[in-house]
Amino acid sequence: MKSRFTRNLTLPQAFRTALGQVIEYAHLLFPQLPHMIIFLDQVLDWRRLAIASGYGITVVAFTDGVFRLLNPSSAPPELLTTFSVESHDI
């Protein structure tokens, strides 16, 4: 199912693109690994959320006009008070 925001990308394609981008940038642009975060316009399925969590990447989805933190166990504490917390955490 295509989103009106990701334009011509499916959610899996948008996730793969974002995942590769944050991992590459984190390793090539910073002397120490920063905390990584991906913003999407749809809620991820649990398998992709597990992949992001395994790399320590926070995932936030903008749905129904609200930014929702999908994997709070992988998020730094300050993000827990910044975003609504979704109950999908693995």
Protein Blocks (a to p, Z undefined) as FASTA:
>chain_A
ZZfklomacfklmmmmmmmmmmmmmmmmpfbdcddddddfbdcdfklmmmmmmnopacdd
deehiacdfblmlpcfklmmmpccdfkbZZ
